[in-house]
Amino acid sequence: MRVRHTLPAAIAVAGLALTATACGGGSSDSGSSAAKGGQSLKGHTVTVAGVWTGEEQASFKKVLQGFTDATGAKTDFVSTGDNVSTVIGSKIAGGDAPDVVMVPQVGVVQQFAGNGWLQPLSSAVDAEVTQNYAPVWKNYGTVKGQLYALYFKASDKSTVWYSPTAFANAGVTPPTTYAQMMTDAKTISDSGLAAFSIGGQDGWPLTDWFENIYLSQAGPDNYDKLAKHQIKWTDPTVVKALTTLGDFFKQDDLIAGGRKGALATDFPTSVEQVFGDSPKAGMTYEGDFVSGNVQALHKKVGTDAKFFPFPAVDGGQAPVVGGGDAAVVLNKGKDKAAGMALVKYLASPQAAAIWAKAGGFISPNKAVPLTDYTDPTLRETAKSIVDAGNGVRFDMSDQAPAAFGGTAGTGEWKILQDFLRDPSNPAKTAQTLESAAAKAYQG
C-alpha cells in the first residue's frame, strides 16, 4: 500500500498542506502534444493530486516545473494523504476535481474507471507507453481494454536490507535461496543479534512477505489468478505459502522482540532496529524505499546498509514484486487537455530523468538511461525492474479492493497480523482470508 512509500515523519512533515484549484484552460477530451513538442499552454493551470509529502513531493514538483518550462502551463499540487480514493471522491462530488491524480494502487485505478471518473489516455500517450514500457505496465494501466493510467514511478519490493557489520560478525554472505536465508538467519541469531526486524504493527509489510514467497513458490500464473480472486485463498498454493511464512514466524528468536515485539513495531522503527545506533537485528525485508529511511538515520546506503534480492523459494524463480504510482486524467477536471499534456510529458524519459537525478525514485520507463540515477543503489533497483520486463508482478494487496488489501485493522492486513501472533494454523488463516476476500471482491 501507499504507506510503504512514505519516508519517516521527520522528513515527511514538510509541505503537507498544499491546496489549490485549477483555473483557466479548455475542456477538450483530446490529448495535447504540447508537453513534448513545446507547444504553448500558457494561461493553463493543471491541478495535480497525489499522496506525496516531504521529499517525494518536493522532487515531484521539480518534475512539474519541467513541464512548466516546456509548455508554459502552471501546475498546482494537492496532497491527498494516503486515502486517495475517499479524498478524490469527495472532490468530484464537490465540483472541485483535480485534472490529474497520481494513483498508488492498481485497485484504485480500476475503482476510478469503474466509477466512470477517468478520461481514456490519448493515442499519443498510448504510443509513448507502447514504445517505452514493458507490456506488463501497460496492462496494469488498462481497464476493460482501455488505457487509463500511465505508471510514472515504480518501486522494487523484492529487496532484503542488511547490515554488513552484522553479516560480517556472523560470518554469513547474502543468500540466493530462501532456505539459505533462513539458515543464515539462525546463524545471525546465534551470534547474539536477532536476524530480522519486522514492522508488524503496520500490517502491510506482512502482505509483502507473503507476496514474495507466493510469487516465487506458486509462480506468476497463480499469482495473477489470486490477485484477481480467480482462485480462492483456500487454494493449496496459498496454504503452502502461509506454511512457509508461518515456519519463519514461529521462530521467535529470529525476530527482534519476538512476535509480540514485531506486532508493536512500525515500519520506520523496523528499519531503525537494523541501521540505528543501537541495532536489534541484522536484516529487514521491504522495498527499495528503505533507502530513504536509512538516509534519515544519517547512515550511508551502500556502506552502512546494503540489500540483496529476495531469494528464490523452493526452487522457483526469484520474485520481482513491484509497485508504482500512476497518472490518470479525471473527466471532471477543469482542464483535461492540459492534464493530458502533462501525462504525455510524464511518459517521457526527460520527465523521469528529473526525479532520477534528484534521488529517491525509479522509473519503469526503459528509455531512461541508467546513468541518470545518481544513487548506485537506485540504479541497481531500476535495472532490476526494467530487466524483469513482463516478469514483474504488481503488489497483490495494491490490486485488491481496499477493504481487503488496503485498510488498517481489517482484511488482509489484520488477518496476517493475527497470523504473526499465532502462526500455528495456516489452513484456518487461509479460510479467514478467503472469507474476507470473497466479501470485498463481491462488494
Number of C-alpha atoms within 10 A of each C-alpha: 23 20 16 16 20 22 25 17 13 10 15 16 13 13 13 16 13 12 12 16 17 21 16 12 19 12 15 14 18 16 22 25 20 22 28 19 11 14 14 16 20 13 11 23 23 30 26 26 26 25 23 28 25 18 20 20 20 16 21 21 17 15 21 24 18 18 25 22 14 18 24 20 24 20 23 19 24 22 20 22 18 16 15 21 18 11 16 21 15 13 13 16 11 9 11 17 25 29 29 28 28 24 24 27 28 26 20 18 27 22 17 20 22 12 10 12 20 24 24 23 24 20 14 17 27 19 12 18 23 13 13 16 21 21 14 15 25 18 15 22 23 20 18 10 8 15 23 27 33 29 26 23 21 23 25 24 29 27 24 20 28 24 21 20 13 22 20 11 14 20 12 16 13 18 17 15 19 19 15 16 20 16 14 20 26 18 19 25 21 14 15 14 24 27 29 29 28 32 24 27 22 22 28 26 23 24 23 21 19 18 26 27 26 26 25 24 24 20 16 18 10 18 24 17 12 19 21 15 15 11 16 20 23 18 15 13 19 27 20 18 24 24 17 19 20 19 14 16 21 17 12 15 19 25 27 26 19 20 24 15 16 26 19 15 21 16 27 20 18 28 28 20 23 27 27 17 10 9 18 21 29 28 32 26 26 26 25 25 20 28 24 21 24 23 15 18 15 12 17 14 20 14 10 16 20 18 25 15 22 27 26 22 24 15 12 16 17 22 27 26 25 20 26 26 24 26 29 29 29 26 22 20 24 26 26 27 25 33 33 32 27 31 27 28 27 26 29 20 21 19 25 25 22 21 23 27 16 19 19 21 26 30 30 28 25 18 17 21 16 18 12 18 24 14 17 13 17 24 19 13 24 27 17 17 26 20 14 15 17 14 17 21 24 26 25 26 23 23 23 24 24 23 18 25 25 25 18 16 13 17 24 27 26 23 21 25 24 15 22 23 17 15 21 15 13 22 18 14 22 24 16 17 22 21 15 19 22 14 13 16 14 7 8
